[in-house]
Amino acid sequence: MARVGIVGTTSWGTTLAILLARAGHQATLWARTEEDANRLQASRRNDRFLPGVDFPAAMAVTASVDEAFGHADMVLLAVPSATIARNAGLIAGTVPRQAIVISATKGIDEATGMRMSELAGNAMGRDDIGALSGPNLAPEIAEGKPATTTVAHVDEAVAATAQEILNSRVFRVYTSSDLVGVELGGALKNVITIGAGFIDGHGLGNNTKSAFVTRGLAEITRLGVAMGARAETFSGLSGMGDLVTSCYSGLSRNRFVGQELAKGRSAAEIVAGMDQVAEGVRTTYAAVKVADSLGVDMPIARVTRDVLAGEMDPQTAVEKLMSRAPVPEMGSPD
């Protein structure tokens, strides 16, 4: 049995705590306030994000940093990208140095271009933070449906230990030493998912969507390689697997953003009305900024950024992508 502290009463953070407790581990979910902790402990559910899913007996909720992380074997960070550095800083002085720390947050920081493990690492004074990423829709996993994921760490032995803790009969965990690729696959796929949602919302058909998703994978792979990832990682669970799930699932928040854009709503209006974070909005801006700095052509990300910023309407974005000069499929920069 491992002692695991989870940062984030989000749908994903709560799901990870439930999953670990069901597997026999001592899982402690850290809430930011006593009020939140008391409410979750009293109801034994997170009805805001996972209605109808009961907490296992082995799962605890606390607002105490010491209780959650003071003796942890592993710590999981499952908070929005905008708050991961702040949350990591709050627990930094309590987490044992030997504890494995894994980021389960998907995103890229627009200001710095850093991945989430880098942001958290800076806040905690550590350079050994791993990542968890894959086709992982929290509600399905919380319901006990089978799923797979990838845990990545530069130290393969650490990845294997994390795998042993996280793996269960309904959650099959693979390992990877390509930390950069696993993180970027999970983050960048959200950019493509927004466009896929627009295609669905506008009724453009399966041919359009299949082409878009395929070319989108080529585009995010191109940026990933430029940022130090291995190309083959984007063909795996944290790349193509996560991309397909997000682009086709009705549970995807980023797909929802695209669908709502197709109705003529602004990105600001859509985001303001959401109870959970669609990471693809922030990541789109960050991806274009990083791509520009590296000289990587990302036409899909660029028009998506323009649409989100209100500088281009979605229909014009589609027309712009379709009117670009024909090129060979393989080896093409666009």
C-alpha positions as CSV (number, residue, x, y, z in Angstrom):
1,M,0.0,0.0,0.0
2,A,1.3,3.4,-1.0
3,R,0.5,6.8,0.6
4,V,-0.6,9.2,-2.1
5,G,-1.5,12.8,-1.8
6,I,-3.5,14.4,-4.5
7,V,-3.5,18.2,-5.2
8,G,-6.8,19.3,-6.7
9,T,-10.5,18.7,-6.0
10,T,-11.0,18.9,-9.7
11,S,-12.8,16.1,-11.6
12,W,-9.5,14.6,-12.5
13,G,-7.9,15.0,-9.1
14,T,-10.9,13.5,-7.4
15,T,-11.0,10.6,-9.9
16,L,-7.3,9.8,-9.3
17,A,-7.9,9.7,-5.5
18,I,-10.9,7.4,-6.0
19,L,-9.0,5.2,-8.4
20,L,-6.0,4.8,-6.0
21,A,-8.3,4.2,-3.0
22,R,-10.2,1.5,-4.9
23,A,-6.9,-0.2,-5.6
24,G,-6.0,-0.4,-1.9
25,H,-3.8,2.7,-1.5
26,Q,-4.1,5.3,1.2
27,A,-5.3,8.3,-1.0
28,T,-5.7,11.7,0.5
29,L,-7.3,14.5,-1.5
30,W,-6.1,18.0,-0.5
31,A,-8.7,20.7,-0.5
32,R,-7.6,24.4,-0.3
33,T,-10.0,25.3,2.5
34,E,-11.5,23.7,5.6
35,E,-14.9,24.4,4.3
36,D,-14.3,22.4,1.1
37,A,-12.7,19.6,3.0
38,N,-15.5,19.3,5.5
39,R,-18.1,19.4,2.7
40,L,-16.5,16.6,0.7
41,Q,-15.9,14.5,3.8
42,A,-19.4,14.9,4.9
43,S,-21.0,14.0,1.6
44,R,-18.4,11.5,0.6
45,R,-18.9,12.7,-3.0
46,N,-17.7,15.5,-5.2
47,D,-21.1,16.4,-6.6
48,R,-19.9,19.5,-8.4
49,F,-17.6,17.6,-10.7
50,L,-18.4,13.8,-10.3
51,P,-22.1,13.6,-9.3
52,G,-23.2,10.2,-8.1
53,V,-19.8,8.7,-7.5
54,D,-19.1,7.7,-3.9
55,F,-15.7,8.0,-2.3
56,P,-14.1,4.7,-1.2
57,A,-13.6,4.1,2.5
58,A,-9.8,4.4,2.0
59,M,-10.0,7.9,0.5
60,A,-9.6,10.9,2.8
61,V,-10.1,14.6,2.2
62,T,-8.2,17.2,4.2
63,A,-7.2,20.8,4.2
64,S,-4.0,20.0,6.1
65,V,-0.9,20.0,4.0
66,D,0.9,17.9,6.6
67,E,-1.8,15.2,6.6
68,A,-2.0,15.1,2.8
69,F,1.7,15.2,2.0
70,G,3.9,14.9,5.1
71,H,4.4,11.2,4.7
72,A,3.5,10.7,1.1
73,D,5.2,8.2,-1.1
74,M,3.8,9.9,-4.2
75,V,2.2,13.2,-4.9
76,L,-0.1,13.9,-7.9
77,L,-0.8,17.5,-9.1
78,A,-4.2,17.7,-10.8
79,V,-5.1,21.4,-10.9
80,P,-5.7,23.8,-13.8
81,S,-2.5,25.0,-15.5
82,A,-3.0,28.5,-14.3
83,T,-2.7,27.5,-10.7
84,I,-0.2,24.6,-10.8
85,A,2.8,26.7,-9.8
86,R,1.0,28.4,-6.9
87,N,-0.3,25.0,-5.6
88,A,3.1,23.3,-6.0
89,G,4.7,26.2,-4.0
90,L,2.2,25.7,-1.2
91,I,3.1,22.1,-0.6
92,A,6.8,22.3,-1.4
93,G,8.0,22.5,2.1
94,T,6.0,19.5,3.3
95,V,6.5,16.9,0.5
96,P,9.3,14.4,1.5
97,R,12.3,14.7,-0.8
98,Q,12.1,10.9,-1.6
99,A,8.4,11.2,-2.7
100,I,7.6,10.8,-6.4
101,V,5.9,13.9,-7.7
102,I,3.8,13.6,-10.9
103,S,2.0,16.3,-12.8
104,A,-1.4,15.3,-14.1
105,T,-2.1,18.7,-15.5
106,K,-2.1,19.4,-19.3
107,G,-0.9,22.7,-20.6
108,I,1.9,25.0,-21.6
109,D,2.6,28.3,-19.8
110,E,2.1,31.2,-22.2
111,A,4.5,33.5,-20.4
112,T,7.4,31.2,-20.3
113,G,6.7,28.4,-22.7
114,M,7.3,25.9,-19.9
115,R,5.6,22.5,-19.5
116,M,3.7,21.8,-16.3
117,S,6.4,19.6,-14.8
118,E,8.8,22.5,-15.3
119,L,6.5,25.0,-13.7
120,A,5.8,22.8,-10.7
121,G,9.5,21.9,-10.4
122,N,10.5,25.5,-10.2
123,A,7.9,26.1,-7.5
124,M,9.0,23.1,-5.5
125,G,12.8,23.5,-6.0
126,R,12.9,20.1,-7.8
127,D,14.1,18.9,-11.2
128,D,12.6,15.4,-11.0
129,I,8.9,15.9,-11.6
130,G,7.2,13.4,-14.0
131,A,3.9,13.5,-15.9
132,L,0.8,11.5,-16.3
133,S,-1.1,11.8,-19.6
134,G,-3.4,9.8,-21.9
135,P,-6.9,9.4,-23.1
136,N,-8.4,9.8,-19.6
137,L,-11.9,11.2,-19.4
138,A,-12.5,11.5,-15.7
139,P,-16.2,10.6,-15.5
140,E,-15.7,7.3,-17.4
141,I,-12.8,6.3,-15.2
142,A,-14.6,7.3,-12.0
143,E,-17.5,5.0,-13.2
144,G,-15.0,2.1,-13.3
145,K,-14.7,1.9,-17.1
146,P,-11.4,0.5,-18.3
147,A,-8.8,3.1,-19.4
148,T,-5.1,3.4,-20.1
149,T,-2.5,6.1,-19.6
150,T,1.2,6.8,-19.7
151,V,3.4,7.9,-16.8
152,A,6.6,9.6,-17.9
153,H,9.8,10.3,-16.0
154,V,13.4,10.9,-17.0
155,D,14.4,8.2,-14.5
156,E,12.9,5.0,-15.8
157,A,13.1,3.4,-12.4
158,V,10.9,6.1,-10.9
159,A,8.5,5.8,-13.8
160,A,8.3,2.0,-13.0
161,T,7.5,2.7,-9.4
162,A,4.8,5.2,-10.2
163,Q,3.4,2.7,-12.7
164,E,3.2,0.0,-10.0
165,I,1.3,2.4,-7.7
166,L,-1.1,3.7,-10.3
167,N,-1.8,0.5,-12.3
168,S,-5.0,-1.5,-11.5
169,R,-7.3,-3.9,-13.1
170,V,-9.3,-1.0,-14.7
171,F,-6.4,1.5,-15.2
172,R,-3.6,0.1,-17.3
173,V,-0.5,2.3,-17.0
174,Y,2.4,2.3,-19.4
175,T,5.8,4.0,-18.9
176,S,7.8,6.4,-21.0
177,S,11.2,8.2,-20.6
178,D,10.1,10.9,-23.1
179,L,8.7,13.3,-20.5
180,V,8.7,16.2,-23.0
181,G,6.7,14.2,-25.6
182,V,4.1,12.8,-23.1
183,E,3.5,16.3,-21.7
184,L,3.2,18.0,-25.0
185,G,1.0,15.4,-26.5
186,G,-1.6,15.9,-23.8
187,A,-1.3,19.7,-23.9
188,L,-1.2,20.3,-27.7
189,K,-4.0,17.9,-28.5
190,N,-6.4,20.4,-26.9
191,V,-5.6,22.9,-29.5
192,I,-6.8,20.5,-32.3
193,T,-9.8,19.5,-30.3
194,I,-11.2,23.0,-30.4
195,G,-11.2,22.9,-34.2
196,A,-12.7,19.4,-34.2
197,G,-15.5,20.7,-32.1
198,F,-16.2,23.5,-34.5
199,I,-16.3,21.0,-37.4
200,D,-18.9,19.0,-35.5
201,G,-20.9,22.0,-34.5
202,H,-20.9,23.4,-38.0
203,G,-21.8,20.0,-39.6
204,L,-18.9,19.9,-41.9
205,G,-18.8,16.1,-41.9
206,N,-16.6,13.1,-41.2
207,N,-14.2,13.6,-44.2
208,T,-13.4,17.1,-42.9
209,K,-13.0,16.0,-39.4
210,S,-10.8,13.0,-40.2
211,A,-8.5,15.1,-42.3
212,F,-8.3,17.8,-39.7
213,V,-7.5,15.5,-36.9
214,T,-4.8,13.7,-39.0
215,R,-3.2,17.0,-40.1
216,G,-3.5,18.3,-36.6
217,L,-1.5,15.3,-35.3
218,A,1.2,16.1,-37.8
219,E,1.3,19.7,-36.7
220,I,1.6,19.1,-33.0
221,T,4.2,16.4,-33.6
222,R,6.2,18.9,-35.5
223,L,6.2,21.4,-32.6
224,G,6.9,18.6,-30.1
225,V,10.0,17.5,-31.9
226,A,11.2,21.1,-32.1
227,M,10.8,21.3,-28.4
228,G,12.8,18.1,-27.7
229,A,10.2,15.4,-27.9
230,R,10.5,12.1,-29.8
231,A,8.2,11.9,-32.8
232,E,7.0,8.3,-32.0
233,T,5.6,9.4,-28.7
234,F,2.8,11.3,-30.6
235,S,1.7,8.0,-32.1
236,G,1.1,6.6,-28.6
237,L,-1.5,7.0,-25.9
238,S,-0.5,10.5,-24.8
239,G,-0.5,11.7,-28.4
240,M,-2.9,10.1,-30.9
241,G,-4.8,8.2,-28.2
242,D,-5.6,11.4,-26.2
243,L,-6.3,13.3,-29.4
244,V,-8.9,10.9,-30.7
245,T,-10.7,10.7,-27.4
246,S,-10.9,14.4,-27.0
247,C,-11.9,15.1,-30.6
248,Y,-14.8,12.6,-30.6
249,S,-16.1,12.5,-27.0
250,G,-19.1,14.5,-25.8
251,L,-17.3,14.8,-22.4
252,S,-14.5,16.9,-23.9
253,R,-14.5,20.5,-22.6
254,N,-12.3,21.7,-25.5
255,R,-14.6,20.1,-28.1
256,F,-17.5,21.9,-26.4
257,V,-15.7,25.2,-26.9
258,G,-15.4,24.5,-30.6
259,Q,-19.0,23.5,-30.9
260,E,-20.1,26.7,-29.1
261,L,-17.9,28.8,-31.4
262,A,-19.8,27.2,-34.3
263,K,-23.0,28.8,-32.8
264,G,-21.4,32.2,-33.1
265,R,-20.6,32.7,-29.5
266,S,-17.3,34.4,-28.5
267,A,-14.5,32.5,-26.7
268,A,-14.8,34.8,-23.8
269,E,-18.5,34.2,-23.4
270,I,-18.0,30.4,-23.7
271,V,-15.2,30.2,-21.1
272,A,-17.0,32.5,-18.7
273,G,-20.0,30.1,-18.6
274,M,-18.0,27.0,-18.0
275,D,-17.7,25.4,-14.6
276,Q,-14.5,23.6,-15.5
277,V,-11.4,24.7,-17.4
278,A,-10.9,24.1,-21.1
279,E,-7.1,24.1,-21.2
280,G,-7.0,24.3,-25.0
281,V,-7.8,28.0,-24.9
282,R,-4.7,29.0,-22.9
283,T,-2.6,26.4,-24.6
284,T,-3.4,27.7,-28.1
285,Y,-1.9,31.1,-27.4
286,A,1.1,29.4,-25.7
287,A,1.6,27.0,-28.6
288,V,1.6,29.7,-31.3
289,K,4.0,31.8,-29.2
290,V,6.5,28.9,-28.8
291,A,6.1,27.9,-32.5
292,D,7.0,31.4,-33.5
293,S,10.1,31.4,-31.3
294,L,11.2,28.1,-32.9
295,G,10.3,28.9,-36.5
296,V,7.7,26.1,-36.6
297,D,4.8,26.4,-39.0
298,M,1.4,25.7,-37.3
299,P,-1.4,26.8,-39.5
300,I,-4.2,25.1,-37.5
301,A,-3.0,26.5,-34.2
302,R,-2.6,29.9,-35.7
303,V,-6.1,30.2,-37.2
304,T,-7.5,28.7,-33.9
305,R,-5.7,31.4,-32.0
306,D,-7.1,34.1,-34.3
307,V,-10.7,32.7,-33.8
308,L,-10.3,32.6,-30.0
309,A,-9.0,36.1,-30.0
310,G,-12.0,37.3,-32.1
311,E,-9.7,38.3,-35.0
312,M,-11.2,35.8,-37.4
313,D,-14.5,34.1,-37.7
314,P,-14.5,30.3,-37.7
315,Q,-15.8,29.9,-41.3
316,T,-13.0,32.1,-42.6
317,A,-10.5,30.0,-40.7
318,V,-11.7,26.9,-42.5
319,E,-11.5,28.6,-45.8
320,K,-8.0,29.8,-45.1
321,L,-6.8,26.3,-44.2
322,M,-8.4,24.8,-47.4
323,S,-7.1,27.5,-49.7
324,R,-3.4,27.0,-48.9
325,A,-1.1,25.8,-51.6
326,P,-1.1,22.0,-52.2
327,V,2.0,20.2,-50.9
328,P,3.2,16.6,-50.5
329,E,1.6,14.9,-47.5
330,M,4.7,13.3,-46.0
331,G,7.6,15.6,-45.0
332,S,5.6,18.7,-45.6
333,P,6.1,21.6,-43.1
334,D,2.3,22.5,-43.4
